[in-house]
Amino acid sequence: SKYQGKHNDTILIPTDAHKTGLVSQYISYESFYHDPAITKLVQQEIAAKKFYNKDPDQEIIKQAREELAKVLDVYEKILEGKEYLNGEFSLADLFHTPYTHYIYSMEAHSEL
């Protein structure tokens, strides 16, 4: 909050109390629903072979895809008619970046 707008025009946490609350809500949703599902998928598809020399567990992949599909359905409703979760770019959008970029690069799951 201290440095918002000092070096550029980006405001990651809105000053409006309602919008600030929504940013917190979306960050929580990401932490408790989006991240766990997507992490399972990334761990199986990338980390299993690379770090543990194991084949991906197809049952965990199936479960993770189902969980993630439900989460993405919620996001579709939230994003209806807007480009960013809060209507404008915010910290909530950045919270979704770390593992999401892996899904785009996985051919088997890129449709998600």
C-alpha positions in Angstrom: 0.0 0.0 0.0 2.8 2.4 0.9 4.3 2.4 -2.6 1.2 2.1 -4.8 1.3 4.6 -7.6 4.7 6.1 -6.7 6.7 4.5 -9.5 3.9 3.7 -12.0 0.2 3.9 -12.4 -0.5 0.3 -11.1 -2.8 0.1 -8.1 -2.8 -3.5 -6.8 -5.0 -2.9 -3.8 -7.9 -0.5 -4.4 -8.6 2.3 -1.9 -12.4 1.6 -2.1 -13.3 -0.5 0.9 -15.7 -2.7 -1.2 -13.1 -3.4 -3.9 -10.4 -4.0 -1.3 -12.7 -6.6 0.3 -13.2 -8.3 -3.1 -9.5 -8.5 -3.7 -9.1 -10.2 -0.3 -12.0 -12.6 -1.2 -10.5 -13.5 -4.5 -7.1 -14.1 -3.0 -8.6 -16.4 -0.4 -10.5 -18.2 -3.1 -7.3 -18.7 -5.0 -5.5 -20.0 -1.9 -8.1 -22.5 -0.8 -9.6 -23.7 -4.1 -7.6 -22.8 -7.2 -4.1 -23.4 -5.8 -4.7 -26.8 -4.3 -6.3 -28.2 -7.4 -3.8 -26.8 -9.8 -0.9 -27.8 -7.6 -1.9 -31.4 -7.7 -2.0 -31.3 -11.4 1.4 -29.6 -11.7 3.0 -32.0 -9.2 1.8 -35.0 -11.1 2.6 -33.8 -14.6 5.9 -32.0 -14.0 7.4 -32.9 -10.6 6.6 -36.7 -10.5 9.0 -37.7 -13.2 11.5 -34.8 -13.0 12.1 -34.9 -9.2 10.8 -38.2 -8.0 11.4 -40.5 -11.0 7.8 -41.7 -10.8 5.0 -41.9 -13.4 2.2 -39.5 -12.8 -0.7 -40.9 -10.9 -3.6 -40.8 -13.3 -6.2 -41.0 -10.6 -4.8 -37.8 -8.9 -4.7 -36.1 -12.3 -8.3 -37.0 -12.9 -9.3 -35.7 -9.5 -7.3 -32.5 -9.9 -8.9 -31.8 -13.3 -12.4 -32.3 -11.8 -11.6 -30.0 -8.9 -10.0 -27.4 -11.2 -12.9 -27.5 -13.6 -15.3 -26.6 -10.8 -13.1 -23.7 -9.7 -12.8 -22.4 -13.3 -16.6 -22.5 -13.6 -16.8 -20.1 -10.7 -14.2 -17.9 -12.3 -16.1 -17.9 -15.5 -19.1 -16.4 -13.6 -17.0 -13.9 -11.8 -15.3 -12.7 -15.0 -18.4 -12.5 -17.0 -18.3 -9.1 -18.8 -14.9 -8.1 -17.4 -11.2 -8.8 -18.0 -10.0 -8.8 -14.4 -11.5 -10.4 -11.2 -12.1 -7.1 -9.5 -13.0 -5.3 -12.8 -9.6 -3.7 -12.9 -6.1 -5.3 -12.5 -5.3 -6.0 -8.9 -3.3 -8.2 -6.6 -6.0 -10.8 -6.8 -5.1 -11.4 -10.5 -1.4 -11.8 -9.7 -2.1 -14.4 -7.1 -3.3 -16.8 -9.8 -0.1 -16.5 -11.9 2.5 -18.9 -10.3 1.1 -22.3 -11.3 -1.5 -21.2 -13.9 1.3 -20.6 -16.5 2.2 -24.3 -16.3 -1.2 -25.4 -17.3 -1.0 -23.3 -20.5 2.2 -25.1 -21.4 0.9 -28.6 -20.8 -0.7 -29.8 -24.0 -2.8 -32.4 -22.2 -4.5 -29.7 -20.1 -4.2 -26.5 -22.1 -8.0 -26.5 -22.8 -8.5 -25.8 -19.1 
